[in-house]
Amino acid sequence: MNKLAAVSVIACLALLAGLIALTGPERLVAALRDVPPALVILSLALVQVQIIASAYRWRFTAKRLGQEIGLGLAIREYYISSALNLVLPGGMAGDAVRAYRSRMEGVGGWKRPAAAVFLERLSGQIAFFALSCIGLLAWPLFLSERLPDQADALIWGVSAVVIVGIVIAAVFWAEWLPQRFRAVGADIAAVFWKDRAFVVQGGLSVLIVCGYIAVFLIASRAVGAPLPAIAAVTAIPLCLMTMLIPAGIGGWGTREAAAAALWPLFGFTSAEGVAASLLYGVISLAGAAVPGGISFAVSLYRGRIAKS
């Protein structure tokens, strides 16, 4: 780990510790003490759906690029990479490991596996970005009375900038990108467009994103802060977006900071927001780490690591 990564990890962990201290450890303990086991079990089941659907999306993407990956192997490797993404700095180390290990499943070196992992994650980010744009527009339309003064004008301004940026990027892409990245364009067409691949990609990505949001909603309800339905496209996507920042470990700290700021807009305390985010993180980690650990042990036993 380089110095910058180390500093970012320490800063995010310090942020988390500071949030716990400011909101009150006793309040967090009180919120987490009475979490209904049934809701935790339901959330863990949803995490399994997310990972299995993600593994199928990766397998589908790889197949479109000429790399055959068995479904069982894809699921095992995705569990491992998901767990690593939540405990290693940067949030993408697990994906790099997955691409590296999957290179053994085909010929042609590492380029096809790396492209498959990158485009599979891109599919999910596109769906998440679309949901975030919807949420950005929903804030002033449905929650303007809860926003601070001038916040609605700021959101509308940001929305306009985003829309204009997308239009400009689309025009720029149409003229510039195909000329310089023809090979990448062919891969993108194969993964997202040919033979209506976008139907599979879109369906799986929407399912996965909805799973993330459902787990967060359940976690918040479990700590005694049941969010309204509108939070599914407003507050929760903003919290999850902080996990995309390539700093810290698995979004710990930044995600809790966002929840602490946003939950009071719905009539709950910052402590309940932090508790909900912590519970979400623990459930996501446990749901991936336990099967991931088993998969890693099976992989080690079968000699896959030695072969790599």
N, C-alpha and C positions, 0 to 999 in steps of 0.2 A: 504494500500500500504506500503510495507516495505521500508527501507531506500535506498537499492540498486535500487529498481524500481523508487523511487522518484528522485534519483540522475540521473538515465538514462533519465527520462522524461525531467528533467530540462536541461540536457546536450543537448538533441536533439532539444528542443525548443530554447536554446541559439544558437545552430548551425544554425537553421533556421533564427533567428534574425540576426546573423552575416552575413549570406549569403545575406540577403535582404539589409543590410547596405553596404556590399562590392560591390555588383552588381549595387547598386543605386536604391533607391525606385522610383525615377522619371522614370527610364527606365522600371521598372516592371509595373508601372501605365500606361505608354504609350503603352506597349505591351498588357496589359489586357483591355485597354479602348476600343479598336476597335474590340473586339472579335465578330465575326458574330453570331447572335442569332441562325441561322439555324444550325450551327455546334454544338452549345451547345445542341440544341434540339435533334440532331442526336446522340450525345454522351450519353445524358440521356436515349434515347431509347435503346441504346446498353447496358447500365448498367442494364436495366430491363431484357434484354435477358440473360445477365450473371447470374443474381440472380435467375431467373426462371429456367434456365438450371441447376444451382447449386442445387436448391431445388429439382428438379427432380432427379439429381444424388444422393442426400442424401436419397430421398425416395426409389430409386432403391436399394441403398446400405443397407438401413435398412431392406427392404423386404427380401433381400438375407440372412439376419441374423435372420429372423423370427419376425421382428417388423413391424407392419402395420402402416403407417402414411398416412393420406389423403393428396392428392396433394395440396388442398387449405391451409390446416394447414402447410404443409411443406414450401410453399411459404411465408406465413405470418411469420413463425418462422425464415426463412432464411433472410428475410428483417430486422428483429429485430437484429439478430446476426451480420449481415453485418454492420449495423450502429454502433453497439457497438464495433466491432473490429476496427473501424476507429476513435473512440473517447476515448477508454479506453486503459490504458497502457498494453503493451505486445503483442497486435495485435491478441490475441486468446481468450480474455475474452468472446466475443460474442459466440464463439463455445462452451465454457463451459456452458454458460447460455442455449444455444440451447439443449445441451445434458441433462441438468438438467430438463428443462421444458418438453422435449419430453419423459421423463421416464414415464409420466402419460399415454402415449398412448399404453402401453403394460404391460405385466407382467414380473416378474423376476428381479425387481430392476433396478439399474442404469447401470449395466454392458453392456447390449445389446445396449442401447442408446449411451453410451460413445464410444463403439466400432464402432457403425455406423458413428458417427460424425468423429472419428479419421480416419477411413478408407476412408470416403468420401473426407476428406481433403487430405489424402495421395494420392488419385487418381489424384487430381489436381496437387499436388507437383511433381508427377512422370512425368506428361506431361510437366510441367514447367521446370523440370530438364533436360528432353530430349531436349527441345528447347534451353536451355542455353548451353548445350553441342554443339549443332549445331552452335550456335552463336560464341562459343569459337573458333571453327575451322574456322568459316567464317572470323573472324577478320584478320588473316594473309593472307588468300586467296584473299580477296576482298578489304581490306582496309589497306594493309601494307604500302602504300605510305602516309597514314594519321597518322600513329602511330609514336611515338617518337623512336629514335634509340634504338635498342636492345629490344623493346617492343614485336616485332613479335617472337623473340627467346623465350622470357619469356612466351608468350601465348602458343607456341608449347610445351614448357616444362610443363606448367600447364596442358595442354590437355593430354599429355602423362601420367602424374601422375594420372589424373582423370580416364583415361582408364584402367591403371594398377590397380588402386584402385577398380574399378568396377569388374574387373576380379577376383581379390583376394577375394573381398567380396562375389562374386557369389560362388566361390569354398568353402569359409568358411561357407557360409549360407547353402550350400547343405549338409554339414557334421554336422554342429553344431546346427543350428537353429531348424530344425524339431525335434531334440531329446529333446530339452528343452522347446519349445513353441509349442507343438502339437495343443493345443486349438487355439492359434493365427494363426497357419498355416492353420487350418481348416476354420477359418473365412476368411483368405486371399484367400484361394482357392474358397470359396463360393462367395466372393465378386468380385474377379477378373478373375477366371478361369472357373469354372463349367458352363456348358451350354453356353459357349462363352460369358460370362459376360464381358470379356475384350473389346468386340466390343462396347457395350453400354458405359462402363466406358471410353474407349479411345475416342470414338466419342464425348461424352459430354465434357470431359476434354479438348480436342483440341478446341472445339467450345468456351468454356469459356476462355481459355488462349488467343485465337485469339481475343476475345472480349476485354480483358484487353489491348492488344497491339493496337487494332484499336482505342480505346478511347484515348490512349496516343498519337498516330499519329495525330488524329483529334485535340487534344488539342494543340499540337505543331504547326500544320497548322493554328489554330485559332489565335495564338499569333504572326503569321508572320514568322514562322520558319518551313516550310514544309520539313520534313526529307525524304531522299531517302528510297526506299523500303528495302534496306539492313539493315537499322536501326531497322526494325521489329524483326530481329533475333540477333542483336548485342547490340546496345545501350539501347534500351527499356527494354529487359529482365534484363540487369544489373541494371537499375533503379528500376524495379519492385522487383528484388531480395533483394534490401535493405529493402523492407517492410517486409521481412521474419525474419529480425533480431528481436529477442524478447526484444527490448528496445524501449523506446519512446512511441509515440502514433500514430498508423496507418501509420508508415513510414514517418511522417512529419519530415523534417530536413535531414534525411539520403537520402531520395529519391531526394530532391532538390540538395543536395551536389553532387550526382552522375550525375544528369542532367547538373549541372554547369560545371563539368569536361568533360563531353562527347560531349555536343552540339558543342563546338568549333572545334571538329574533322570533323564536317560536314559543317563548314563555318559559323556557327551562333555564337552569343555571349553567354557568361555564363548567362547573364540576361535573354535572351530568353529561355535558358534551365530551369532556375528557374521558370520563368513565366509559361512555359508549364507544369512543374511538379505541380505547385500550382493550375493551372486550372484543371489538371487531378484530384488532390485530392479533390477539391471543387465539381467537377462534380460527382465523385464517392460517396462522402459523401451525396450530395443532392439527388442523384438517389436512395440511400439506406435509407437515414434518413426520407425523407418525407413519402414514403410508410411504412417504419418501424415504424414511429410514429403513423401512422393511425392503423397499425396492433397492436401496443402496446395498443392503446386506445380501440380497439375492444376487445383485450384479457382481458384488465382490466374490461371492461363493462360486459363481459361474465363470469367473476369470476375465470378465469384460474389462475391468480396470487394468489388469496386467497386460491384456492385449493392446490397450490404448497407449 
